[in-house]
Protein backbone atom coordinates (compact mmCIF):
# COMPACT_ATOMS: atom_id res chain seq x y z
CA UNK A 1 0.00 0.00 0.00
CA UNK A 2 1.35 3.40 -1.01
CA UNK A 3 1.17 6.33 1.47
CA UNK A 4 3.30 9.22 0.15
CA UNK A 5 5.10 11.16 2.91
CA UNK A 6 4.58 14.58 1.29
CA UNK A 7 0.76 14.41 1.46
CA UNK A 8 -1.68 15.03 4.31
CA UNK A 9 -4.66 12.75 4.95
CA UNK A 10 -8.14 12.72 6.46
CA UNK A 11 -9.72 10.00 8.59
CA UNK A 12 -12.21 9.59 5.71
CA UNK A 13 -9.31 8.57 3.38
CA UNK A 14 -8.87 11.69 1.26
CA UNK A 15 -5.40 13.09 0.54
CA UNK A 16 -4.32 16.65 -0.17
CA UNK A 17 -1.16 18.05 -1.79
CA UNK A 18 -0.52 21.77 -1.29
CA UNK A 19 1.24 23.53 -4.18
CA UNK A 20 4.49 25.38 -3.55
CA UNK A 21 2.65 28.72 -3.57
CA UNK A 22 0.49 27.59 -0.63
CA UNK A 23 -2.73 28.74 -2.32
CA UNK A 24 -3.79 25.79 -4.49
CA UNK A 25 -4.06 22.13 -3.59
CA UNK A 26 -4.94 18.85 -5.28
CA UNK A 27 -7.31 16.39 -3.60
CA UNK A 28 -8.08 12.70 -4.18
CA UNK A 29 -8.69 9.45 -2.34
CA UNK A 30 -5.98 7.22 -0.92
CA UNK A 31 -4.65 3.94 -2.22
CA UNK A 32 -6.27 2.28 0.82
CA UNK A 33 -9.67 3.83 -0.04
CA UNK A 34 -9.61 2.74 -3.68
CA UNK A 35 -8.65 -0.81 -2.63
CA UNK A 36 -11.50 -0.92 -0.11
CA UNK A 37 -14.00 0.39 -2.68
CA UNK A 38 -13.00 -2.02 -5.43
CA UNK A 39 -13.43 -1.17 -9.10
CA UNK A 40 -14.50 2.47 -9.44
CA UNK A 41 -17.18 2.82 -12.13
CA UNK A 42 -18.33 6.44 -11.72
CA UNK A 43 -17.13 9.66 -10.07
CA UNK A 44 -19.46 12.63 -9.54
CA UNK A 45 -17.87 15.90 -8.46
CA UNK A 46 -19.24 19.35 -7.58
CA UNK A 47 -18.76 22.05 -10.21
CA UNK A 48 -15.83 24.45 -10.52
CA UNK A 49 -16.51 27.62 -8.58
CA UNK A 50 -18.22 25.79 -5.70
CA UNK A 51 -16.98 26.89 -2.26
CA UNK A 52 -17.14 24.27 0.48
CA UNK A 53 -16.32 24.05 4.18
CA UNK A 54 -13.93 21.50 5.65
CA UNK A 55 -15.63 18.06 5.88
CA UNK A 56 -18.38 19.09 3.43
CA UNK A 57 -19.02 16.61 0.60
CA UNK A 58 -17.40 17.55 -2.74
CA UNK A 59 -18.76 14.53 -4.59
CA UNK A 60 -19.30 10.80 -4.62
CA UNK A 61 -17.44 7.82 -5.95
CA UNK A 62 -19.36 4.77 -7.12
CA UNK A 63 -17.71 1.38 -7.16
CA UNK A 64 -18.98 -2.10 -7.89
CA UNK A 65 -19.38 -2.68 -4.14
CA UNK A 66 -20.73 0.66 -2.87
CA UNK A 67 -21.20 4.42 -3.25
CA UNK A 68 -19.09 6.64 -1.00
CA UNK A 69 -19.13 10.37 -0.23
CA UNK A 70 -15.99 12.43 -0.80
CA UNK A 71 -15.17 15.05 1.84
CA UNK A 72 -13.18 18.30 1.69
CA UNK A 73 -9.97 17.95 3.71
CA UNK A 74 -9.92 21.76 4.19
CA UNK A 75 -12.22 24.65 3.29
CA UNK A 76 -11.81 26.09 -0.17
CA UNK A 77 -13.17 26.77 -3.64
CA UNK A 78 -13.06 24.17 -6.40
CA UNK A 79 -11.04 25.65 -9.28
CA UNK A 80 -10.67 22.51 -11.39
CA UNK A 81 -12.23 19.06 -11.62
CA UNK A 82 -10.52 16.08 -13.21
CA UNK A 83 -12.71 15.65 -16.30
CA UNK A 84 -10.69 12.57 -17.33
CA UNK A 85 -12.60 10.69 -14.63
CA UNK A 86 -15.84 11.15 -16.63
CA UNK A 87 -14.70 8.66 -19.25
CA UNK A 88 -11.95 6.90 -17.26
CA UNK A 89 -13.10 6.46 -13.62
CA UNK A 90 -10.70 3.52 -13.34
CA UNK A 91 -7.84 6.07 -13.07
CA UNK A 92 -8.80 6.31 -9.38
CA UNK A 93 -7.84 2.63 -8.99
CA UNK A 94 -4.83 2.72 -11.29
CA UNK A 95 -3.15 5.91 -10.06
CA UNK A 96 -4.91 7.41 -7.00
CA UNK A 97 -2.10 9.93 -6.27
CA UNK A 98 -1.48 10.90 -9.90
CA UNK A 99 -3.87 10.71 -12.86
CA UNK A 100 -6.72 9.68 -10.52
CA UNK A 101 -6.78 13.01 -8.64
CA UNK A 102 -10.28 14.46 -8.24
CA UNK A 103 -10.32 18.22 -7.63
CA UNK A 104 -8.00 21.21 -7.36
CA UNK A 105 -8.98 23.81 -4.79
CA UNK A 106 -8.08 27.33 -3.82
CA UNK A 107 -7.33 26.80 -0.14
CA UNK A 108 -9.05 29.18 2.27
CA UNK A 109 -6.42 28.78 5.01
CA UNK A 110 -3.17 26.93 4.22
CA UNK A 111 -2.39 26.45 7.93
CA UNK A 112 -5.51 24.25 8.27
CA UNK A 113 -3.64 21.51 6.37
CA UNK A 114 -1.35 21.15 9.41
CA UNK A 115 -4.31 19.73 11.38
CA UNK A 116 -4.62 16.79 8.98
CA UNK A 117 -2.92 13.42 9.41
CA UNK A 118 0.69 12.91 8.41
CA UNK A 119 1.60 9.80 6.39
CA UNK A 120 2.78 8.12 9.60
CA UNK A 121 -0.46 8.94 11.46
CA UNK A 122 -2.59 7.82 8.50
CA UNK A 123 -0.64 4.57 8.27
CA UNK A 124 -1.33 3.94 11.98
CA UNK A 125 -5.04 4.72 11.44
CA UNK A 126 -5.51 2.11 8.73
CA UNK A 127 -3.33 -0.43 10.53
Secondary structure in CASP SS format (residue, H / E / C, confidence):
PFRMAT SS
TARGET T0000
AUTHOR 0000-0000-0000
METHOD secondary structure of the structure
MODEL  1
X C 1.00
X C 1.00
X C 1.00
X C 1.00
X C 1.00
X C 1.00
X C 1.00
X E 1.00
X E 1.00
X C 1.00
X C 1.00
X C 1.00
X C 1.00
X E 1.00
X E 1.00
X E 1.00
X E 1.00
X E 1.00
X C 1.00
X C 1.00
X C 1.00
X C 1.00
X C 1.00
X E 1.00
X E 1.00
X E 1.00
X E 1.00
X E 1.00
X E 1.00
X C 1.00
X H 1.00
X H 1.00
X H 1.00
X H 1.00
X H 1.00
X H 1.00
X H 1.00
X C 1.00
X C 1.00
X E 1.00
X E 1.00
X E 1.00
X E 1.00
X E 1.00
X E 1.00
X C 1.00
X C 1.00
X C 1.00
X C 1.00
X C 1.00
X E 1.00
X E 1.00
X C 1.00
X C 1.00
X C 1.00
X C 1.00
X E 1.00
X E 1.00
X E 1.00
X E 1.00
X E 1.00
X E 1.00
X E 1.00
X C 1.00
X C 1.00
X C 1.00
X E 1.00
X E 1.00
X E 1.00
X E 1.00
X E 1.00
X C 1.00
X C 1.00
X C 1.00
X C 1.00
X E 1.00
X E 1.00
X E 1.00
X E 1.00
X E 1.00
X E 1.00
X C 1.00
X C 1.00
X H 1.00
X H 1.00
X H 1.00
X H 1.00
X C 1.00
X C 1.00
X C 1.00
X H 1.00
X H 1.00
X H 1.00
X H 1.00
X C 1.00
X C 1.00
X C 1.00
X C 1.00
X C 1.00
X C 1.00
X C 1.00
X C 1.00
X E 1.00
X E 1.00
X E 1.00
X E 1.00
X E 1.00
X C 1.00
X C 1.00
X H 1.00
X H 1.00
X H 1.00
X H 1.00
X H 1.00
X H 1.00
X C 1.00
X E 1.00
X C 1.00
X H 1.00
X H 1.00
X H 1.00
X H 1.00
X H 1.00
X H 1.00
X H 1.00
X H 1.00
X C 1.00
END
